[in-house]
Amino acid sequence: MKTKIKYYRELNNMTQEELSQKSDVSRTIISGLENGTLEVTTNTTMEKISKALGVGIVELFYN
């Protein structure tokens, strides 16, 4: 999970702060998901991040 969020974020030339603003998810949560210190999040958060990155939830979080 952590590497896919970072991969797609960087593919979109976004900083964590920019993703945070676009997804309305705190940068702390995004950072935690990317570096593995946070492994569980809500479906709503997953949906917001996926939509902001233009990637399906399954691709981003489950594949």
C-alpha positions in Angstrom: 0.0 0.0 0.0 2.6 2.5 1.0 4.6 2.2 -2.2 1.6 2.4 -4.5 0.4 5.7 -2.9 3.8 7.2 -3.2 4.3 5.8 -6.7 1.0 7.3 -8.0 1.5 10.5 -6.1 4.9 11.0 -7.7 3.6 9.9 -11.1 1.1 12.8 -10.8 4.0 15.1 -9.8 2.3 15.8 -6.4 3.8 16.5 -3.0 2.2 15.0 0.1 0.8 18.4 0.8 -0.8 18.7 -2.6 -2.3 15.3 -2.3 -3.6 16.2 1.1 -5.3 19.3 -0.2 -6.7 17.6 -3.3 -8.1 14.6 -1.3 -9.1 16.4 1.9 -7.0 13.9 3.9 -4.4 15.1 6.3 -0.8 15.0 5.2 0.0 13.0 8.4 -2.3 10.2 7.3 -0.9 10.2 3.8 2.6 10.1 5.2 1.7 7.3 7.6 0.2 5.2 4.8 3.2 5.8 2.5 5.9 4.9 5.1 3.9 2.0 6.7 3.4 3.5 10.2 -0.3 3.6 9.5 -1.7 0.4 7.9 -5.4 0.8 8.5 -7.7 3.6 7.3 -11.3 4.1 6.6 -13.1 3.4 3.3 -13.8 7.1 3.0 -10.2 8.0 3.2 -9.2 5.3 0.7 -11.9 6.6 -1.7 -10.7 10.2 -1.3 -7.0 9.3 -1.9 -7.9 7.1 -4.9 -10.1 9.7 -6.5 -7.4 12.4 -6.0 -4.8 10.2 -7.7 -7.1 9.0 -10.5 -6.6 5.4 -9.5 -9.2 2.8 -8.5 -9.4 1.8 -4.9 -8.7 -1.9 -5.6 -5.6 -1.0 -7.7 -4.2 1.4 -5.0 -5.0 -0.5 -1.9 -5.6 -4.2 -2.7 -3.5 -5.4 -5.7 
